[in-house]
C-alpha cells in the first residue's frame, strides 16, 4: 500500500517564484528516490477557523501564504530509505549540490513547517 508524507508551511507571498523553484528542485530528488508523485499547492481558499486553521497551525502572517504539499510513495519502506538518504545528506554525507542551502535556500521558515507520514485508510478513484 502507498505511503504519504504531508507538509504544511507558511511562505512569504513575495517568495512564490523562489518557492516554486526550490520545490521543483527538491521534489525531483524525491522522484529519483522512488516517490510516485509530489504535489505542491499554494493557498487559494483557506478560511480562518473559530478554534484552529491552517494559518494558525504554521503561524502564517498576513504577508505569507499557506502551502499544502504531499509526497506519494509506493510504500513506507521506499519512503524510509529516501528519508534516511536525506538525513545523511543533511549531515554532510554524500551531499547533493541541488540540496545545497547556499544554491537552493529554503524561501520559508522551516521551523514552522508541519509534517508527518501517513498510511492511507481510504483511497477512492473513479
C-alpha positions as semicolon CSV with decimal commas, in nm:
position;residue;x (nm);y (nm);z (nm)
1;X;0,000;0,000;0,000
2;X;0,118;0,355;-0,071
3;X;0,255;0,588;0,194
4;X;0,204;0,966;0,213
5;X;0,424;1,239;0,358
6;X;0,224;1,557;0,423
7;X;0,353;1,911;0,477
8;X;0,202;2,249;0,564
9;X;0,422;2,561;0,557
10;X;0,392;2,939;0,553
11;X;0,574;3,104;0,261
12;X;0,614;3,479;0,211
13;X;0,385;3,573;-0,077
14;X;0,677;3,763;-0,233
15;X;0,870;3,433;-0,248
16;X;0,618;3,238;-0,458
17;X;0,855;3,209;-0,756
18;X;1,151;3,122;-0,532
19;X;0,939;2,863;-0,352
20;X;0,831;2,706;-0,681
21;X;1,191;2,680;-0,799
22;X;1,304;2,536;-0,463
23;X;1,018;2,283;-0,464
24;X;1,078;2,172;-0,824
25;X;1,443;2,110;-0,741
26;X;1,381;1,923;-0,415
27;X;1,078;1,734;-0,548
28;X;1,275;1,600;-0,845
29;X;1,509;1,437;-0,592
30;X;1,213;1,267;-0,419
31;X;1,106;1,129;-0,757
32;X;1,458;0,997;-0,818
33;X;1,441;0,825;-0,478
34;X;1,118;0,645;-0,568
35;X;0,830;0,884;-0,499
36;X;0,535;0,827;-0,728
37;X;0,425;1,189;-0,727
38;X;0,472;1,517;-0,545
39;X;0,204;1,784;-0,517
40;X;0,271;2,142;-0,403
41;X;-0,039;2,360;-0,351
42;X;-0,041;2,738;-0,300
43;X;-0,332;2,865;-0,090
44;X;-0,644;2,972;-0,273
45;X;-0,936;2,933;-0,031
46;X;-0,800;2,894;0,323
47;X;-1,062;3,017;0,570
48;X;-0,992;3,138;0,920
49;X;-1,139;2,892;1,168
50;X;-1,304;2,955;1,502
51;X;-1,059;2,743;1,703
52;X;-0,779;2,650;1,466
53;X;-0,694;2,655;1,097
54;X;-0,406;2,610;0,853
55;X;-0,283;2,969;0,900
56;X;-0,263;2,942;1,278
57;X;-0,108;2,597;1,260
58;X;0,200;2,739;1,085
59;X;0,177;3,088;1,241
60;X;0,131;3,247;0,898
61;X;0,142;3,625;0,892
62;X;-0,068;3,844;0,663
63;X;0,216;3,860;0,410
64;X;0,251;3,479;0,395
65;X;0,059;3,215;0,201
66;X;-0,011;2,864;0,326
67;X;0,135;2,583;0,116
68;X;-0,007;2,232;0,147
69;X;0,205;1,956;-0,004
70;X;0,232;1,582;-0,014
71;X;0,460;1,315;-0,147
72;X;0,313;0,981;-0,250
73;X;0,546;0,684;-0,210
74;X;0,481;0,327;-0,331
75;X;0,529;0,202;0,028
76;X;0,674;0,302;0,365
77;X;0,999;0,112;0,303
78;X;1,076;0,326;-0,004
79;X;0,993;0,642;0,191
80;X;1,205;0,538;0,489
81;X;1,504;0,469;0,264
82;X;1,461;0,810;0,097
83;X;1,437;0,988;0,433
84;X;1,749;0,804;0,551
85;X;1,932;0,926;0,240
86;X;1,804;1,279;0,307
87;X;1,928;1,262;0,666
88;X;2,274;1,154;0,550
89;X;2,280;1,443;0,302
90;X;2,179;1,692;0,572
91;X;2,464;1,562;0,787
92;X;2,709;1,623;0,503
93;X;2,747;1,263;0,381
94;X;2,734;1,235;0,001
95;X;2,597;1,588;-0,046
96;X;2,381;1,661;-0,349
97;X;2,454;2,009;-0,487
98;X;2,081;2,052;-0,562
99;X;2,018;2,045;-0,186
100;X;2,299;2,289;-0,104
101;X;2,133;2,556;0,114
102;X;2,352;2,822;-0,047
103;X;2,248;2,727;-0,402
104;X;1,886;2,632;-0,320
105;X;1,791;2,809;0,006
106;X;1,455;2,742;0,167
107;X;1,243;3,051;0,090
108;X;1,042;3,000;0,409
109;X;1,091;2,942;0,782
110;X;1,143;2,566;0,808
111;X;1,092;2,576;1,186
112;X;0,721;2,643;1,130
113;X;0,674;2,353;0,888
114;X;0,430;2,084;0,997
115;X;0,497;1,740;0,850
116;X;0,423;1,377;0,907
117;X;0,389;1,036;0,745
118;X;0,050;0,878;0,685
119;X;-0,088;0,539;0,591
120;X;-0,395;0,571;0,366
121;X;-0,713;0,420;0,507
122;X;-0,942;0,517;0,217
123;X;-0,824;0,557;-0,143
124;X;-1,103;0,610;-0,396
125;X;-1,069;0,677;-0,765
126;X;-1,322;0,690;-1,047
